[in-house]
Amino acid sequence: MGQTAPVVFAFPPGDQSLDTTSALVDGTYEEEALARGWVVVSPVAPGGVSFWRGSEVHIGPILDWIETWVEPEGGLIHLLGVSNGGASVFRAADLHRGRFASLTAF
C-alpha cells in the first residue's frame, strides 16, 4: 500500500464522459489537490451509463482499487459530485455506507 493521504472520489457532471471528467479535474481539482496533498479520483461512466443509473456496480471495485495504492486519511474517502455527479454521490453513499468521511453534492 502507498502513503496515507486525504482522498476525494469526485463524480463528474453531465454525461460523466472522459472529456467532461478530464475538463473538471484539469480545470478545477488538480491545482488545489496537488498544493494540499490530496488524491482525487474521478471516474468515467462506462459506456455512457451514469454512476447513479446503472454503473453504480463499479463503485465498490473502484474504492477497493483506490485503497490498494493509497491509504485514505482516517480510513475513509470523501465523496464529491457536481450535477449528475451529485446524484451519484448519494447512490454511492447508500450502497457503501461506512466508507466515507464526508459527502458534498452540488
TORPA-4810 file (N, C-alpha, C, O; in nm, 3 decimals):
<nodes>
NODE_1_0.084_-0.118_0.000_0.000_0.000_0.000_0.088_0.123_0.000_0.200_0.121_0.051_M
NODE_2_0.037_0.231_-0.057_0.111_0.355_-0.065_0.101_0.437_0.061_0.073_0.384_0.169_G
NODE_3_0.124_0.564_0.047_0.120_0.656_0.160_-0.023_0.687_0.202_-0.119_0.654_0.132_Q
NODE_4_-0.034_0.750_0.318_-0.164_0.796_0.366_-0.187_0.938_0.314_-0.097_1.022_0.317_T
NODE_5_-0.309_0.963_0.266_-0.344_1.095_0.215_-0.495_1.112_0.220_-0.569_1.014_0.217_A
NODE_6_-0.543_1.236_0.226_-0.685_1.257_0.209_-0.723_1.223_0.065_-0.654_1.261_-0.029_P
NODE_7_-0.832_1.150_0.049_-0.875_1.106_-0.083_-1.016_1.155_-0.109_-1.105_1.141_-0.024_V
NODE_8_-1.036_1.214_-0.226_-1.170_1.254_-0.267_-1.207_1.176_-0.393_-1.131_1.172_-0.490_V
NODE_9_-1.323_1.116_-0.388_-1.380_1.043_-0.501_-1.481_1.139_-0.563_-1.589_1.159_-0.508_F
NODE_10_-1.446_1.198_-0.676_-1.522_1.307_-0.734_-1.598_1.262_-0.858_-1.540_1.236_-0.963_A
NODE_11_-1.730_1.253_-0.844_-1.813_1.215_-0.958_-1.835_1.337_-1.047_-1.869_1.445_-0.999_F
NODE_12_-1.815_1.320_-1.178_-1.831_1.432_-1.270_-1.977_1.459_-1.304_-2.064_1.375_-1.280_P
NODE_13_-2.004_1.575_-1.361_-2.141_1.611_-1.401_-2.177_1.556_-1.539_-2.099_1.484_-1.602_P
NODE_14_-2.296_1.592_-1.582_-2.340_1.563_-1.719_-2.335_1.417_-1.754_-2.382_1.332_-1.679_G
NODE_15_-2.277_1.389_-1.870_-2.272_1.252_-1.921_-2.163_1.168_-1.855_-2.150_1.049_-1.883_D
NODE_16_-2.085_1.229_-1.769_-1.976_1.163_-1.697_-1.876_1.096_-1.793_-1.819_0.991_-1.763_Q
NODE_17_-1.858_1.161_-1.908_-1.766_1.111_-2.011_-1.622_1.147_-1.977_-1.597_1.223_-1.884_S
NODE_18_-1.528_1.092_-2.052_-1.387_1.122_-2.033_-1.361_1.272_-2.054_-1.287_1.332_-1.976_L
NODE_19_-1.419_1.331_-2.156_-1.398_1.474_-2.182_-1.447_1.559_-2.066_-1.378_1.650_-2.021_D
NODE_20_-1.567_1.530_-2.018_-1.624_1.606_-1.906_-1.541_1.588_-1.780_-1.511_1.684_-1.709_T
NODE_21_-1.504_1.464_-1.753_-1.425_1.432_-1.633_-1.288_1.499_-1.639_-1.245_1.560_-1.541_T
NODE_22_-1.221_1.488_-1.751_-1.088_1.548_-1.766_-1.093_1.699_-1.750_-1.008_1.758_-1.684_S
NODE_23_-1.193_1.762_-1.811_-1.205_1.908_-1.802_-1.225_1.951_-1.657_-1.166_2.051_-1.614_A
NODE_24_-1.305_1.879_-1.583_-1.331_1.914_-1.444_-1.207_1.893_-1.357_-1.172_1.979_-1.276_L
NODE_25_-1.141_1.781_-1.375_-1.020_1.753_-1.295_-0.911_1.853_-1.330_-0.851_1.914_-1.241_V
NODE_26_-0.885_1.870_-1.459_-0.777_1.959_-1.501_-0.804_2.105_-1.466_-0.713_2.177_-1.426_D
NODE_27_-0.929_2.147_-1.482_-0.961_2.287_-1.462_-1.002_2.326_-1.321_-1.001_2.444_-1.287_G
NODE_28_-1.038_2.228_-1.239_-1.092_2.262_-1.108_-1.015_2.196_-0.993_-0.977_2.265_-0.898_T
NODE_29_-0.993_2.068_-1.000_-0.939_1.995_-0.884_-0.788_1.985_-0.878_-0.729_1.990_-0.770_Y
NODE_30_-0.724_1.971_-0.993_-0.582_1.935_-0.996_-0.491_2.029_-0.917_-0.414_1.983_-0.833_E
NODE_31_-0.499_2.157_-0.942_-0.407_2.251_-0.879_-0.418_2.250_-0.726_-0.317_2.242_-0.657_E
NODE_32_-0.539_2.257_-0.675_-0.559_2.257_-0.530_-0.522_2.123_-0.467_-0.465_2.119_-0.359_E
NODE_33_-0.555_2.014_-0.535_-0.522_1.882_-0.481_-0.371_1.867_-0.468_-0.322_1.820_-0.366_A
NODE_34_-0.300_1.906_-0.570_-0.153_1.896_-0.565_-0.095_1.986_-0.457_-0.004_1.945_-0.384_L
NODE_35_-0.147_2.106_-0.445_-0.097_2.200_-0.345_-0.123_2.153_-0.203_-0.045_2.182_-0.112_A
NODE_36_-0.232_2.079_-0.183_-0.271_2.038_-0.048_-0.241_1.892_-0.015_-0.264_1.848_0.097_R
NODE_37_-0.189_1.817_-0.113_-0.155_1.677_-0.088_-0.273_1.582_-0.091_-0.267_1.474_-0.031_G
NODE_38_-0.379_1.620_-0.159_-0.498_1.535_-0.172_-0.484_1.447_-0.295_-0.419_1.484_-0.392_W
NODE_39_-0.546_1.331_-0.290_-0.559_1.244_-0.405_-0.702_1.258_-0.455_-0.797_1.242_-0.378_V
NODE_40_-0.719_1.287_-0.584_-0.851_1.299_-0.644_-0.868_1.188_-0.746_-0.787_1.174_-0.837_V
NODE_41_-0.973_1.111_-0.730_-1.009_1.007_-0.826_-1.145_1.044_-0.882_-1.241_1.061_-0.807_V
NODE_42_-1.152_1.057_-1.014_-1.278_1.095_-1.078_-1.306_0.994_-1.189_-1.237_0.992_-1.291_S
NODE_43_-1.407_0.911_-1.169_-1.432_0.803_-1.264_-1.508_0.849_-1.388_-1.581_0.948_-1.386_P
NODE_44_-1.490_0.775_-1.495_-1.563_0.797_-1.620_-1.670_0.689_-1.629_-1.643_0.571_-1.607_V
NODE_45_-1.792_0.730_-1.663_-1.904_0.635_-1.672_-1.881_0.540_-1.790_-1.871_0.584_-1.904_A
NODE_46_-1.874_0.410_-1.763_-1.853_0.313_-1.870_-1.972_0.308_-1.965_-2.087_0.296_-1.923_P
NODE_47_-1.942_0.318_-2.093_-2.046_0.308_-2.194_-2.151_0.418_-2.186_-2.261_0.402_-2.238_G
NODE_48_-2.119_0.529_-2.120_-2.213_0.638_-2.109_-2.326_0.614_-2.009_-2.423_0.689_-2.006_G
NODE_49_-2.314_0.509_-1.928_-2.416_0.477_-1.828_-2.371_0.538_-1.696_-2.270_0.497_-1.639_V
NODE_50_-2.446_0.637_-1.646_-2.404_0.713_-1.529_-2.395_0.626_-1.404_-2.449_0.516_-1.397_S
NODE_51_-2.323_0.681_-1.305_-2.300_0.609_-1.181_-2.419_0.610_-1.086_-2.410_0.558_-0.975_F
NODE_52_-2.528_0.667_-1.128_-2.650_0.659_-1.047_-2.762_0.590_-1.123_-2.873_0.578_-1.072_W
NODE_53_-2.733_0.544_-1.245_-2.835_0.479_-1.328_-2.784_0.353_-1.394_-2.820_0.324_-1.508_R
NODE_54_-2.700_0.276_-1.325_-2.655_0.150_-1.381_-2.508_0.118_-1.358_-2.473_0.002_-1.336_G
NODE_55_-2.422_0.219_-1.363_-2.280_0.192_-1.343_-2.237_0.194_-1.197_-2.119_0.183_-1.166_S
NODE_56_-2.335_0.210_-1.107_-2.300_0.209_-0.964_-2.239_0.077_-0.920_-2.176_0.070_-0.815_E
NODE_57_-2.256_-0.029_-0.999_-2.195_-0.159_-0.967_-2.043_-0.150_-0.970_-1.975_-0.237_-0.915_V
NODE_58_-1.989_-0.048_-1.034_-1.843_-0.032_-1.044_-1.783_0.047_-0.928_-1.661_0.050_-0.912_H
NODE_59_-1.866_0.111_-0.848_-1.815_0.199_-0.742_-1.735_0.121_-0.638_-1.623_0.161_-0.604_I
NODE_60_-1.789_0.010_-0.587_-1.717_-0.069_-0.487_-1.580_-0.115_-0.535_-1.481_-0.097_-0.463_G
NODE_61_-1.570_-0.173_-0.655_-1.438_-0.212_-0.705_-1.341_-0.095_-0.722_-1.221_-0.110_-0.700_P
NODE_62_-1.393_0.022_-0.761_-1.305_0.138_-0.772_-1.255_0.180_-0.635_-1.137_0.211_-0.619_I
NODE_63_-1.342_0.181_-0.535_-1.300_0.214_-0.399_-1.195_0.115_-0.350_-1.096_0.155_-0.288_L
NODE_64_-1.216_-0.013_-0.376_-1.118_-0.115_-0.337_-0.984_-0.090_-0.405_-0.879_-0.102_-0.342_D
NODE_65_-0.988_-0.056_-0.533_-0.865_-0.029_-0.609_-0.790_0.090_-0.550_-0.668_0.085_-0.535_W
NODE_66_-0.864_0.197_-0.517_-0.800_0.315_-0.458_-0.721_0.275_-0.334_-0.607_0.318_-0.315_I
NODE_67_-0.783_0.191_-0.251_-0.720_0.153_-0.125_-0.602_0.059_-0.142_-0.533_0.029_-0.044_E
NODE_68_-0.577_0.010_-0.263_-0.457_-0.072_-0.287_-0.333_0.013_-0.307_-0.221_-0.037_-0.293_T
NODE_69_-0.351_0.140_-0.341_-0.233_0.223_-0.365_-0.223_0.349_-0.280_-0.120_0.416_-0.282_W
NODE_70_-0.327_0.384_-0.206_-0.318_0.493_-0.111_-0.409_0.460_0.007_-0.521_0.411_-0.011_V
NODE_71_-0.359_0.487_0.127_-0.442_0.466_0.245_-0.517_0.596_0.274_-0.456_0.696_0.310_E
NODE_72_-0.650_0.595_0.260_-0.725_0.718_0.286_-0.704_0.766_0.429_-0.711_0.687_0.523_P
NODE_73_-0.680_0.893_0.444_-0.662_0.952_0.576_-0.782_0.919_0.664_-0.896_0.943_0.626_E
NODE_74_-0.756_0.866_0.781_-0.863_0.827_0.872_-0.938_0.703_0.827_-1.039_0.666_0.887_G
NODE_75_-0.889_0.638_0.721_-0.952_0.516_0.671_-1.078_0.538_0.589_-1.144_0.442_0.550_G
NODE_76_-1.111_0.665_0.563_-1.235_0.697_0.491_-1.208_0.791_0.374_-1.114_0.871_0.377_L
NODE_77_-1.290_0.780_0.271_-1.279_0.860_0.149_-1.387_0.968_0.151_-1.497_0.946_0.203_I
NODE_78_-1.356_1.084_0.094_-1.453_1.192_0.081_-1.523_1.179_-0.054_-1.459_1.148_-0.155_H
NODE_79_-1.654_1.202_-0.056_-1.733_1.197_-0.179_-1.766_1.338_-0.223_-1.800_1.424_-0.142_L
NODE_80_-1.757_1.361_-0.354_-1.789_1.490_-0.411_-1.858_1.468_-0.544_-1.816_1.382_-0.622_L
NODE_81_-1.962_1.544_-0.572_-2.030_1.530_-0.700_-2.097_1.658_-0.744_-2.155_1.730_-0.663_G
NODE_82_-2.088_1.684_-0.873_-2.148_1.801_-0.935_-2.261_1.754_-1.026_-2.240_1.665_-1.108_V
NODE_83_-2.380_1.812_-1.013_-2.494_1.784_-1.100_-2.526_1.634_-1.101_-2.560_1.580_-0.996_S
NODE_84_-2.515_1.566_-1.214_-2.538_1.421_-1.215_-2.439_1.349_-1.123_-2.469_1.242_-1.071_N
NODE_85_-2.323_1.409_-1.105_-2.229_1.354_-1.008_-2.282_1.363_-0.866_-2.252_1.278_-0.783_G
NODE_86_-2.363_1.466_-0.839_-2.428_1.478_-0.709_-2.525_1.364_-0.684_-2.532_1.311_-0.573_G
NODE_87_-2.600_1.327_-0.787_-2.689_1.211_-0.775_-2.608_1.084_-0.751_-2.649_0.996_-0.676_A
NODE_88_-2.492_1.076_-0.817_-2.405_0.959_-0.800_-2.350_0.949_-0.659_-2.334_0.840_-0.605_S
NODE_89_-2.321_1.065_-0.598_-2.270_1.068_-0.461_-2.369_1.002_-0.365_-2.331_0.922_-0.280_V
NODE_90_-2.496_1.037_-0.379_-2.596_0.980_-0.290_-2.612_0.830_-0.313_-2.633_0.754_-0.219_F
NODE_91_-2.601_0.787_-0.438_-2.610_0.644_-0.469_-2.492_0.571_-0.407_-2.509_0.465_-0.346_R
NODE_92_-2.372_0.626_-0.422_-2.252_0.564_-0.366_-2.260_0.556_-0.214_-2.228_0.453_-0.154_A
NODE_93_-2.305_0.665_-0.151_-2.315_0.668_-0.005_-2.414_0.565_0.046_-2.392_0.502_0.149_A
NODE_94_-2.523_0.546_-0.027_-2.623_0.448_0.012_-2.571_0.306_-0.003_-2.594_0.221_0.084_D
NODE_95_-2.501_0.279_-0.110_-2.454_0.143_-0.138_-2.332_0.103_-0.056_-2.309_-0.016_-0.031_L
NODE_96_-2.252_0.202_-0.013_-2.125_0.171_0.054_-2.113_0.248_0.185_-2.016_0.319_0.210_H
NODE_97_-2.214_0.232_0.266_-2.218_0.300_0.396_-2.096_0.264_0.480_-2.050_0.150_0.481_R
NODE_98_-2.047_0.365_0.549_-1.933_0.343_0.638_-1.798_0.359_0.572_-1.695_0.347_0.640_G
NODE_99_-1.794_0.388_0.442_-1.665_0.401_0.373_-1.626_0.546_0.349_-1.519_0.574_0.294_R
NODE_100_-1.713_0.640_0.390_-1.691_0.780_0.353_-1.683_0.872_0.473_-1.757_0.857_0.570_F
NODE_101_-1.590_0.968_0.465_-1.573_1.068_0.571_-1.668_1.185_0.555_-1.711_1.244_0.653_A
NODE_102_-1.701_1.217_0.430_-1.790_1.330_0.404_-1.858_1.312_0.269_-1.816_1.230_0.187_S
NODE_103_-1.962_1.390_0.249_-2.039_1.386_0.125_-2.071_1.530_0.088_-2.129_1.605_0.167_L
NODE_104_-2.032_1.569_-0.034_-2.063_1.703_-0.083_-2.124_1.688_-0.221_-2.064_1.631_-0.311_T
NODE_105_-2.245_1.741_-0.237_-2.314_1.736_-0.366_-2.360_1.877_-0.400_-2.418_1.946_-0.316_A
NODE_106_-2.333_1.916_-0.523_-2.382_2.047_-0.567_-2.407_2.045_-0.716_-2.449_2.147_-0.773_F
</nodes>
